[in-house]
Amino acid sequence: MNYKTEAVKTTVVAKAKVGWSQQFWYAIKKDWRLYSLLFLPLLHYIVFQYIPMYGVIIAFRRYQPGGAVYGSEWVGLRYFRMFFRDHGFWRAFRNNLVISIEYLVISFPFPIIFALLLNELKNFKFKRIVQTVSYLPHFISTVIIVGMLKEMLSPSIGIINMALKALTGNTIDFLSEPRWFRTIYIASGIWQQLGWNSIIYLAALSNINPELYDAAKVDGANRFRQTQYVTIPGILPTVMILLTLNIGSLMSVGFEKILLLYSPLTYETADVISTFLYRMGLINNNYSLGAAVGLFNSIIGVILLTSANFLSKRTTDSGLW
């Protein structure tokens, strides 16, 4: 027994003497095939996320397209004051928050409920069919989704308005009325992402120890009680991490779908920060103003993510860091 103890101590001391860099390169050499899968995602983030951070400097300079970034005039917080005084920005900011919060509150529970229901299915073949059908909308292009919505909601040939006309004699131009925009955006988002978002919860459910269910049955717990006291606590850390990520991305509303769905008639409820930035920065060629709005949006996102992670750590002892 003493020989084994001494051998363990020798191994620990030997590892301690090896530098961190040597351990790192040893791990890379040992599992290089696995780590090579990270190359393209890392390259994507470096090229499209980190390198563009250099351009944030134009938010503080009077930048002209085609000119040098550091050769332009330094104007400090001029563009920040400009959009803070713009009524259109605060309308977009309000819409951004309302759409994001409504979408989060309404859509977030659906994948959890869907995963719990799928987990209860005993027919394996039927379960696979339901999963496959629910995953398919995620792979449909946003352009096609919007095209389908426009066809279905058309006042003249849309199936929904045809049904309304048959029942009430009236039709509704859904895409031209501001009060319907959020409903359309949220409902289509839930339909498109329901199955895909449930994958992580299904994986978390599969990791719950089956012996916990056996113990609950012995104690007389029915399926509802098992779900309440075994299943939900088992997936709670996963739920909190995903909720933290969703809160951190509250300011990043789906730009493509809104851009394709909205019109000047629905700006009142549909215009968000990303579309406001698109019009001000790209359409009006005011890149400095666009960069200032984007920087402000990113700062709000970081604050939300940090706060959500802090609350998650305090409540469930699990978080992103």
C-alpha positions as CSV (number, residue, x, y, z in Angstrom):
1,M,0.0,0.0,0.0
2,N,2.9,2.4,0.8
3,Y,4.4,1.7,-2.6
4,K,1.2,2.7,-4.3
5,T,0.9,5.9,-2.3
6,E,4.5,6.8,-3.1
7,A,3.9,6.1,-6.8
8,V,0.9,8.5,-6.8
9,K,2.8,11.2,-5.0
10,T,5.7,10.8,-7.5
11,T,3.3,11.2,-10.5
12,V,1.7,14.3,-9.0
13,V,5.0,15.9,-8.3
14,A,6.2,15.1,-11.9
15,K,3.1,16.7,-13.4
16,A,3.6,19.7,-11.2
17,K,7.1,20.2,-12.5
18,V,5.9,20.1,-16.1
19,G,5.0,23.6,-17.3
20,W,1.5,24.6,-18.3
21,S,2.6,25.2,-21.9
22,Q,4.1,21.7,-22.1
23,Q,0.9,20.1,-20.8
24,F,-1.1,22.2,-23.3
25,W,1.0,21.1,-26.3
26,Y,1.0,17.5,-25.1
27,A,-2.8,17.5,-25.0
28,I,-3.0,19.1,-28.5
29,K,-0.6,16.4,-29.8
30,K,-2.5,13.6,-28.2
31,D,-6.0,14.7,-29.4
32,W,-5.1,16.8,-32.5
33,R,-7.9,15.2,-34.5
34,L,-10.5,16.3,-32.0
35,Y,-9.1,19.8,-31.6
36,S,-8.8,20.3,-35.4
37,L,-12.6,20.5,-35.4
38,L,-12.3,23.8,-33.6
39,F,-10.3,25.4,-36.4
40,L,-13.1,26.6,-38.6
41,P,-15.4,27.9,-35.7
42,L,-12.4,29.8,-34.3
43,L,-11.5,31.2,-37.7
44,H,-15.1,32.4,-38.1
45,Y,-15.1,34.2,-34.8
46,I,-11.6,35.7,-35.4
47,V,-12.5,37.0,-38.9
48,F,-16.1,38.1,-38.3
49,Q,-16.2,38.9,-34.6
50,Y,-12.8,40.0,-33.3
51,I,-11.1,41.6,-36.2
52,P,-14.1,43.9,-36.9
53,M,-13.7,45.3,-33.4
54,Y,-11.0,47.5,-34.8
55,G,-13.7,49.4,-36.6
56,V,-15.3,50.5,-33.4
57,I,-13.0,53.5,-33.4
58,I,-15.1,55.2,-36.1
59,A,-17.8,55.7,-33.6
60,F,-15.6,58.5,-32.2
61,R,-14.4,59.9,-35.5
62,R,-16.0,61.7,-38.4
63,Y,-15.4,58.8,-40.8
64,Q,-15.9,59.1,-44.6
65,P,-16.3,56.0,-46.7
66,G,-13.0,55.2,-48.4
67,G,-11.0,57.4,-46.1
68,A,-8.5,56.3,-43.4
69,V,-9.9,55.4,-40.0
70,Y,-7.2,57.2,-38.0
71,G,-6.9,60.0,-40.5
72,S,-10.5,61.2,-39.9
73,E,-11.4,63.9,-37.4
74,W,-11.8,63.0,-33.8
75,V,-15.3,64.0,-32.6
76,G,-15.6,62.2,-29.2
77,L,-19.1,61.4,-28.2
78,R,-20.8,63.5,-30.9
79,Y,-22.6,60.5,-32.6
80,F,-23.7,59.1,-29.3
81,R,-25.4,62.4,-28.4
82,M,-26.9,62.4,-31.9
83,F,-28.7,59.2,-31.6
84,F,-29.6,59.8,-28.0
85,R,-31.6,62.8,-29.2
86,D,-33.2,60.9,-32.1
87,H,-36.8,60.0,-31.4
88,G,-36.5,57.1,-33.9
89,F,-33.7,55.5,-31.9
90,W,-35.7,55.5,-28.7
91,R,-38.7,54.0,-30.6
92,A,-36.4,51.3,-32.0
93,F,-34.9,50.7,-28.5
94,R,-38.4,50.3,-27.0
95,N,-39.5,48.0,-29.7
96,N,-36.3,46.0,-29.3
97,L,-36.9,45.4,-25.6
98,V,-40.6,44.7,-26.0
99,I,-40.1,42.2,-28.8
100,S,-37.2,40.5,-27.1
101,I,-38.8,40.2,-23.7
102,E,-42.1,39.0,-25.1
103,Y,-40.4,36.5,-27.3
104,L,-38.2,35.2,-24.4
105,V,-41.1,34.9,-22.0
106,I,-43.5,33.3,-24.4
107,S,-41.1,31.0,-26.4
108,F,-38.6,29.9,-23.8
109,P,-40.9,27.4,-22.0
110,F,-42.1,25.7,-25.2
111,P,-38.9,23.7,-26.0
112,I,-38.8,22.5,-22.3
113,I,-42.4,21.4,-22.4
114,F,-41.9,19.8,-25.8
115,A,-38.8,17.9,-24.6
116,L,-40.7,16.7,-21.4
117,L,-43.6,15.4,-23.6
118,L,-41.3,13.7,-26.0
119,N,-39.4,12.1,-23.1
120,E,-42.7,10.5,-22.0
121,L,-43.3,8.8,-25.3
122,K,-42.8,5.0,-25.2
123,N,-43.2,4.3,-28.9
124,F,-39.6,4.9,-30.2
125,K,-40.5,5.0,-33.9
126,F,-43.3,7.6,-33.3
127,K,-41.0,9.6,-31.1
128,R,-38.3,9.8,-33.9
129,I,-41.0,10.8,-36.5
130,V,-42.2,13.7,-34.2
131,Q,-38.6,14.8,-33.6
132,T,-37.8,14.8,-37.3
133,V,-40.9,16.8,-38.2
134,S,-40.3,19.3,-35.5
135,Y,-36.6,19.8,-36.5
136,L,-37.4,20.5,-40.2
137,P,-38.6,24.2,-39.9
138,H,-35.2,25.1,-38.4
139,F,-33.5,24.3,-41.7
140,I,-35.8,26.4,-43.8
141,S,-34.3,29.7,-44.9
142,T,-35.6,32.9,-43.3
143,V,-36.4,34.2,-46.8
144,I,-38.6,31.2,-47.5
145,I,-40.3,31.5,-44.0
146,V,-41.2,35.1,-44.7
147,G,-42.4,34.2,-48.2
148,M,-44.7,31.5,-46.7
149,L,-46.0,34.0,-44.1
150,K,-46.8,36.6,-46.8
151,E,-48.6,34.0,-48.8
152,M,-50.6,32.7,-45.8
153,L,-51.4,36.2,-44.5
154,S,-52.2,37.8,-47.9
155,P,-55.5,39.8,-47.8
156,S,-56.6,38.4,-51.1
157,I,-55.2,34.8,-51.5
158,G,-54.0,34.0,-48.0
159,I,-55.5,30.9,-46.4
160,I,-56.0,32.7,-43.1
161,N,-57.9,35.6,-44.6
162,M,-60.0,33.2,-46.7
163,A,-61.1,31.5,-43.6
164,L,-61.8,34.8,-41.8
165,K,-63.8,36.0,-44.8
166,A,-65.9,32.8,-44.8
167,L,-66.5,33.2,-41.1
168,T,-66.9,36.9,-40.6
169,G,-67.1,38.4,-44.1
170,N,-64.0,40.6,-43.4
171,T,-60.3,40.3,-44.0
172,I,-57.2,41.7,-42.2
173,D,-54.1,43.0,-43.8
174,F,-51.9,41.5,-41.0
175,L,-48.5,42.7,-42.4
176,S,-49.6,46.3,-42.7
177,E,-51.1,46.7,-39.3
178,P,-48.5,47.4,-36.5
179,R,-50.5,45.6,-33.8
180,W,-50.1,42.3,-35.5
181,F,-46.4,42.4,-36.2
182,R,-45.2,41.1,-32.8
183,T,-47.7,38.2,-32.9
184,I,-46.5,37.2,-36.3
185,Y,-42.9,37.4,-35.4
186,I,-43.2,35.5,-32.1
187,A,-45.5,32.8,-33.4
188,S,-43.4,32.1,-36.5
189,G,-40.2,32.0,-34.4
190,I,-41.7,29.4,-32.0
191,W,-42.8,27.2,-34.9
192,Q,-39.4,27.5,-36.6
193,Q,-37.2,26.9,-33.5
194,L,-39.3,24.6,-31.3
195,G,-37.9,21.2,-32.2
196,W,-34.3,22.4,-32.6
197,N,-34.2,24.2,-29.3
198,S,-35.5,21.0,-27.6
199,I,-32.4,19.0,-28.5
200,I,-30.3,20.3,-25.6
201,Y,-33.1,19.5,-23.1
202,L,-33.5,16.0,-24.5
203,A,-29.8,15.5,-24.1
204,A,-30.0,16.7,-20.5
205,L,-33.0,14.4,-19.8
206,S,-31.0,11.4,-21.0
207,N,-28.3,12.2,-18.4
208,I,-30.6,11.9,-15.4
209,N,-29.9,8.8,-13.4
210,P,-32.7,6.2,-13.9
211,E,-32.3,5.1,-10.3
212,L,-33.8,8.4,-9.2
213,Y,-37.0,7.5,-11.0
214,D,-37.0,4.0,-9.4
215,A,-36.5,5.5,-6.0
216,A,-39.4,8.0,-6.6
217,K,-41.7,5.1,-7.7
218,V,-40.8,3.2,-4.5
219,D,-41.9,6.3,-2.6
220,G,-45.2,6.3,-4.4
221,A,-44.6,9.2,-6.8
222,N,-46.7,9.3,-9.9
223,R,-45.4,10.6,-13.3
224,F,-46.3,14.2,-12.5
225,R,-44.4,14.0,-9.1
226,Q,-41.5,12.3,-10.8
227,T,-41.3,15.2,-13.3
228,Q,-41.6,17.8,-10.5
229,Y,-39.0,16.3,-8.1
230,V,-36.6,14.4,-10.4
231,T,-36.8,15.6,-14.0
232,I,-37.1,19.4,-13.6
233,P,-34.3,19.6,-10.9
234,G,-32.1,17.4,-13.2
235,I,-32.4,19.7,-16.1
236,L,-32.4,23.0,-14.1
237,P,-28.7,23.8,-14.6
238,T,-29.1,23.4,-18.4
239,V,-32.3,25.6,-18.3
240,M,-30.5,28.3,-16.4
241,I,-27.5,28.4,-18.7
242,L,-29.7,28.6,-21.8
243,L,-31.8,31.3,-20.1
244,T,-28.6,33.2,-19.4
245,L,-27.6,33.0,-23.0
246,N,-31.0,34.1,-24.1
247,I,-31.0,37.1,-21.7
248,G,-27.5,38.1,-23.0
249,S,-28.8,38.2,-26.6
250,L,-32.0,40.2,-25.8
251,M,-30.7,43.1,-27.8
252,S,-29.9,40.9,-30.8
253,V,-33.4,40.5,-32.3
254,G,-33.6,38.5,-35.6
255,F,-32.5,41.2,-38.1
256,E,-33.2,39.3,-41.3
257,K,-36.8,38.3,-40.5
258,I,-37.7,41.8,-39.3
259,L,-36.1,43.4,-42.3
260,L,-38.1,41.2,-44.7
261,L,-41.4,41.5,-42.7
262,Y,-41.6,45.2,-41.7
263,S,-42.5,48.2,-43.8
264,P,-42.8,52.0,-43.0
265,L,-46.4,51.2,-42.0
266,T,-45.3,49.0,-39.2
267,Y,-42.3,51.0,-38.0
268,E,-44.3,51.9,-34.9
269,T,-43.9,48.4,-33.5
270,A,-41.5,46.6,-35.8
271,D,-38.5,49.0,-36.1
272,V,-35.7,47.7,-33.8
273,I,-32.1,48.7,-33.2
274,S,-30.6,46.5,-35.8
275,T,-32.9,47.8,-38.6
276,F,-32.4,51.4,-37.3
277,L,-28.7,50.9,-37.5
278,Y,-29.1,49.4,-41.0
279,R,-30.9,52.5,-42.3
280,M,-28.8,55.1,-40.5
281,G,-25.4,53.4,-41.1
282,L,-25.7,51.7,-44.5
283,I,-28.6,53.3,-46.4
284,N,-27.7,56.8,-45.3
285,N,-23.9,56.1,-45.4
286,N,-23.4,57.4,-41.8
287,Y,-21.0,54.7,-40.7
288,S,-19.9,56.5,-37.6
289,L,-23.4,56.8,-36.3
290,G,-24.1,53.2,-37.1
291,A,-20.9,52.2,-35.2
292,A,-21.9,54.3,-32.2
293,V,-25.4,52.6,-32.1
294,G,-23.8,49.2,-32.5
295,L,-21.3,49.8,-29.7
296,F,-24.1,51.0,-27.4
297,N,-26.2,47.9,-28.2
298,S,-23.2,45.7,-27.5
299,I,-22.5,47.3,-24.1
300,I,-26.2,46.7,-23.1
301,G,-25.8,43.1,-24.2
302,V,-22.7,42.6,-22.0
303,I,-24.4,44.1,-19.0
304,L,-27.5,41.9,-19.5
305,L,-25.3,38.7,-19.9
306,T,-23.2,39.5,-16.8
307,S,-26.2,40.2,-14.7
308,A,-28.0,37.0,-15.8
309,N,-24.9,34.9,-15.2
310,F,-24.6,36.4,-11.7
311,L,-28.2,35.6,-10.8
312,S,-27.8,32.1,-12.3
313,K,-24.8,31.5,-10.1
314,R,-26.6,32.8,-7.0
315,T,-29.7,30.7,-7.6
316,T,-28.5,27.4,-9.0
317,D,-24.7,27.4,-8.6
318,S,-24.3,27.0,-12.4
319,G,-23.3,29.6,-14.9
320,L,-21.2,30.4,-18.0
321,W,-18.2,31.3,-15.9
